Amino acid sequence: MPLNNYFSFKRFSLLLQQDLLINRTKYLLGILGLGVITYLLSYWFLNAAKRSMIQNEYFVNQTYMLCFMFYIMVVGVVIGTAFPDLTDKIKTANYLLTPASTFEKFLAQFLVRMGLFIPIALGIFWIAIRLAKASLIPGDSGLDPSLIPYFEFRLLITAVNRIWDTWLILFMIFGIFSYGSYLFAGATYFRRYALVKAVIFSAIVLGSSILFMILLSHVFYPQVTHGFDIQFAPIQVTENLDSFKIAALGLTHFSWMFFLAIAYFKLKEKEA
C-alpha cells in the first residue's frame, strides 16, 4: 500500500525504540541534570528576590514568570538539538540509511523532543521551583518565606489576582510552541552549530523587523515619532481585539505549521 511507504506503526515503533535504547543514558542524565540545575538556579533567584516577593504581591508573579522564561530558553536548547546525527557527514549518511521513512524519522524526533520532553520538562520545573521555594530561610532579613505562595502554573497568567486577557494567554502559549518549532526546523536546515545559527538568524529577523517598524513610524507619523519610538494606529475589530492583537495571534497560531513543514521537507531533501 502507498501509505506504508510513509508510515508503518511497526517500523515507527522500532525506530523510536532504537532511539530510546541508544540514547537512554543521555536522556536520563539530561533530565536529572536539568532538574538539579533548575533547582539551584531557582533557589538563587528566589532567595535574591524574596524580600520583594514578600512585600509586594506583584513581584510574586513577575519573579516566577522570569524563572519560567529562562527555563523555557533551556528547553529550547534541547529542542534545537534535535536530529543530532545530521551534524556529521558519516553519522548523517548512516542515519539517512536507517530503514524508516522520512515522515517516521521526523515524527520520532518530534515526539521525543516535543511530545514527550515538553510535558516532562514542565513537570521538572514545577517540582524544582517548589522545592527551591520550600528551601528558603528567613536569613538576616527576618522575613518569613512562608508568606510567599508556592508556584502554580496559573501564576504565569495572573497579574495581582487578575487573569490575563484570553488573547494574551493564547499568544504566549502558541508563541513558545512556535519558537520551539522554529528551533526544531533549524536543526534540519543548518548542518553544524544549528542551534546557534537558528538563534542568531531569529535575532537578526527580529531586529530588522523592529527597525523596519521604526522606519514606517517615522514615515507615517513623523509628528509624534521621535528617535526609536514605534507608533501604531490599530483598528478596533471587536470589543477586546484590535488589528495588532489579531495579527500577533495569527502569527503565533499558524507559524508553527510552517516551521514543522520546513523541517519535514528539509529532511526529505537530505535523503534525496
C-alpha positions as CSV (number, residue, x, y, z in Angstrom):
1,M,0.0,0.0,0.0
2,P,1.2,3.6,-0.7
3,L,0.5,4.6,2.9
4,N,3.0,2.0,4.1
5,N,5.8,3.9,2.2
6,Y,5.1,6.9,4.5
7,F,4.1,5.3,7.8
8,S,4.2,1.9,9.3
9,F,3.4,1.6,13.0
10,K,5.7,-1.4,13.4
11,R,8.6,0.4,11.6
12,F,8.0,3.6,13.6
13,S,7.9,1.8,16.9
14,L,11.2,0.0,16.1
15,L,12.8,3.4,15.2
16,L,11.5,5.0,18.4
17,Q,12.6,2.1,20.5
18,Q,16.1,2.2,18.9
19,D,16.4,5.9,19.7
20,L,15.4,5.5,23.3
21,L,17.6,2.4,23.8
22,I,20.7,4.1,22.3
23,N,20.2,7.4,24.0
24,R,18.5,6.3,27.2
25,T,21.5,7.2,29.4
26,K,21.9,10.6,27.8
27,Y,18.2,11.3,28.2
28,L,18.1,10.2,31.8
29,L,21.2,12.2,32.8
30,G,19.9,15.2,30.9
31,I,16.6,15.1,32.8
32,L,18.4,14.7,36.1
33,G,20.9,17.4,35.3
34,L,18.1,19.7,34.2
35,G,16.3,19.1,37.5
36,V,19.3,19.8,39.6
37,I,20.3,23.0,37.7
38,T,16.8,24.3,37.7
39,Y,16.5,23.8,41.5
40,L,19.9,25.5,42.2
41,L,19.2,28.5,39.9
42,S,15.6,28.8,41.1
43,Y,16.8,28.8,44.7
44,W,19.4,31.5,44.0
45,F,16.9,33.7,42.1
46,L,14.1,33.3,44.6
47,N,16.4,33.9,47.6
48,A,17.6,37.1,45.9
49,A,14.1,38.3,45.3
50,K,12.3,37.0,48.4
51,R,12.1,40.5,50.1
52,S,10.3,42.0,47.1
53,M,8.1,38.9,46.8
54,I,7.0,39.1,50.5
55,Q,6.4,42.8,50.5
56,N,4.7,43.1,47.1
57,E,2.3,40.5,45.6
58,Y,3.0,41.8,42.1
59,F,6.7,40.6,42.3
60,V,5.5,37.0,43.1
61,N,4.0,36.7,39.6
62,Q,6.9,38.6,38.0
63,T,9.6,36.6,39.6
64,Y,8.0,33.2,38.8
65,M,7.5,34.4,35.2
66,L,11.2,35.4,34.8
67,C,12.2,32.0,36.2
68,F,9.9,30.2,33.8
69,M,11.1,32.3,30.7
70,F,14.7,31.5,31.5
71,Y,13.8,27.8,31.9
72,I,12.0,27.9,28.5
73,M,15.2,29.1,26.9
74,V,17.0,26.0,28.3
75,V,14.1,23.8,27.0
76,G,14.6,25.4,23.6
77,V,18.2,24.3,23.6
78,V,17.1,20.7,23.9
79,I,14.5,21.1,21.1
80,G,17.1,22.9,18.9
81,T,19.5,20.0,19.2
82,A,17.1,17.5,17.5
83,F,18.5,15.3,14.8
84,P,21.9,15.1,16.4
85,D,23.2,12.8,13.7
86,L,22.8,15.4,11.0
87,T,25.8,17.4,12.4
88,D,28.4,14.9,11.0
89,K,28.7,13.6,7.4
90,I,29.3,10.0,8.4
91,K,26.5,10.0,11.0
92,T,24.2,11.7,8.6
93,A,24.8,9.0,5.9
94,N,24.1,6.2,8.5
95,Y,21.0,8.0,9.8
96,L,19.5,8.6,6.4
97,L,20.1,4.9,5.5
98,T,18.0,3.8,8.6
99,P,15.1,1.6,7.4
100,A,12.4,4.2,8.0
101,S,10.5,6.8,6.0
102,T,11.3,10.5,6.2
103,F,8.0,11.0,8.0
104,E,8.8,8.4,10.6
105,K,12.2,9.9,11.3
106,F,10.6,13.4,11.5
107,L,7.8,12.1,13.8
108,A,10.2,10.2,16.1
109,Q,12.3,13.3,16.8
110,F,9.2,15.5,17.2
111,L,7.7,13.0,19.6
112,V,10.9,12.7,21.7
113,R,11.9,16.4,21.7
114,M,8.5,18.0,22.0
115,G,5.7,15.4,22.5
116,L,7.5,13.7,25.4
117,F,10.1,16.1,26.6
118,I,8.0,19.3,27.0
119,P,5.5,17.7,29.4
120,I,8.4,16.1,31.4
121,A,10.2,19.5,31.4
122,L,7.1,21.3,32.7
123,G,6.9,18.7,35.5
124,I,10.5,19.1,36.3
125,F,10.1,22.9,36.6
126,W,7.1,22.6,38.8
127,I,8.9,20.2,41.2
128,A,12.2,22.1,41.2
129,I,10.9,25.6,41.8
130,R,8.5,24.4,44.6
131,L,11.5,22.6,46.2
132,A,13.5,25.8,45.8
133,K,10.8,27.9,47.5
134,A,10.5,25.3,50.3
135,S,14.3,25.6,50.9
136,L,14.2,29.4,51.5
137,I,15.1,30.5,55.0
138,P,14.5,33.9,56.8
139,G,18.2,34.8,56.8
140,D,19.4,38.2,58.1
141,S,16.2,40.0,57.0
142,G,14.0,38.0,59.4
143,L,11.2,38.0,56.8
144,D,9.1,34.8,56.7
145,P,9.5,33.0,53.4
146,S,6.3,31.0,54.1
147,L,4.4,34.2,53.1
148,I,5.5,33.5,49.5
149,P,3.0,31.3,47.7
150,Y,4.2,28.1,46.1
151,F,4.5,28.1,42.4
152,E,1.5,27.1,40.3
153,F,1.2,27.5,36.5
154,R,-1.8,29.7,36.9
155,L,0.5,32.4,38.4
156,L,2.1,32.8,35.0
157,I,-1.1,34.2,33.5
158,T,-2.2,36.1,36.6
159,A,-1.3,39.7,37.5
160,V,-2.3,40.8,41.0
161,N,-5.4,38.5,41.2
162,R,-6.5,39.3,37.7
163,I,-6.2,36.7,34.9
164,W,-4.6,37.9,31.7
165,D,-6.8,38.5,28.6
166,T,-7.5,35.4,26.6
167,W,-5.7,36.7,23.6
168,L,-2.5,37.3,25.6
169,I,-2.6,33.8,27.1
170,L,-3.0,32.2,23.7
171,F,-0.3,34.5,22.3
172,M,2.2,33.3,25.0
173,I,1.4,29.6,24.7
174,F,1.4,29.4,20.9
175,G,4.4,31.8,20.7
176,I,6.5,29.5,22.9
177,F,5.4,26.5,20.8
178,S,6.1,28.3,17.5
179,Y,9.6,29.3,18.6
180,G,10.2,25.7,19.7
181,S,9.1,24.6,16.2
182,Y,11.4,27.1,14.6
183,L,14.4,25.7,16.6
184,F,13.3,22.2,15.7
185,A,13.3,23.2,12.0
186,G,16.7,24.9,12.4
187,A,18.1,21.5,13.4
188,T,17.4,20.2,9.9
189,Y,18.1,23.4,8.0
190,F,21.6,24.1,9.3
191,R,24.2,21.4,9.5
192,R,26.8,22.5,12.1
193,Y,26.0,24.7,15.1
194,A,22.4,24.6,14.0
195,L,21.0,25.9,17.3
196,V,23.4,28.9,17.4
197,K,22.7,29.8,13.8
198,A,19.0,29.5,14.3
199,V,19.1,31.8,17.3
200,I,21.3,34.3,15.6
201,F,19.1,34.3,12.5
202,S,15.9,34.8,14.6
203,A,17.6,37.7,16.4
204,I,18.6,39.3,13.0
205,V,15.0,38.9,11.7
206,L,13.5,40.4,14.9
207,G,16.0,43.3,14.9
208,S,15.3,44.0,11.2
209,S,11.6,43.9,11.8
210,I,11.8,46.4,14.7
211,L,14.0,48.8,12.6
212,F,11.5,48.5,9.7
213,M,8.6,49.4,12.0
214,I,10.6,52.3,13.4
215,L,11.2,53.5,9.8
216,L,7.5,53.2,9.0
217,S,6.6,55.1,12.1
218,H,8.8,58.0,11.1
219,V,7.3,57.9,7.5
220,F,3.6,57.8,8.5
221,Y,3.7,59.5,11.9
222,P,6.6,62.0,11.7
223,Q,5.0,64.5,14.1
224,V,4.7,62.1,17.1
225,T,7.6,59.7,16.4
226,H,10.9,60.5,18.0
227,G,14.2,58.5,17.9
228,F,13.5,54.8,18.2
229,D,9.8,55.1,19.0
230,I,7.3,52.9,17.3
231,Q,3.8,54.3,16.6
232,F,0.8,52.1,15.9
233,A,-2.8,53.0,14.9
234,P,-4.6,49.7,15.4
235,I,-8.1,49.2,14.1
236,Q,-10.6,48.0,16.7
237,V,-12.1,44.9,15.2
238,T,-14.1,43.7,18.3
239,E,-14.6,44.9,21.8
240,N,-11.5,43.1,23.0
241,L,-9.4,42.6,19.8
242,D,-7.7,45.1,17.6
243,S,-5.8,44.6,14.3
244,F,-2.5,44.3,16.1
245,K,-3.7,41.6,18.5
246,I,-5.3,39.6,15.7
247,A,-2.0,39.8,13.7
248,A,0.0,38.6,16.7
249,L,-2.4,35.8,17.3
250,G,-2.4,34.8,13.6
251,L,1.4,34.8,13.5
252,T,1.8,32.5,16.5
253,H,-1.2,30.3,15.7
254,F,0.0,29.3,12.2
255,S,3.8,29.8,12.1
256,W,4.5,26.5,13.9
257,M,2.8,24.7,11.0
258,F,5.1,26.4,8.5
259,F,8.2,25.6,10.6
260,L,7.3,21.9,11.0
261,A,6.7,21.6,7.3
262,I,10.1,23.2,6.7
263,A,11.7,20.6,9.0
264,Y,10.0,17.7,7.2
265,F,10.8,18.8,3.6
266,K,14.4,19.7,4.5
267,L,14.9,16.3,6.0
268,K,13.3,14.8,2.9
269,E,15.7,16.9,0.7
270,K,18.7,15.5,2.5
271,E,17.5,11.9,1.7
272,A,17.1,12.7,-2.0
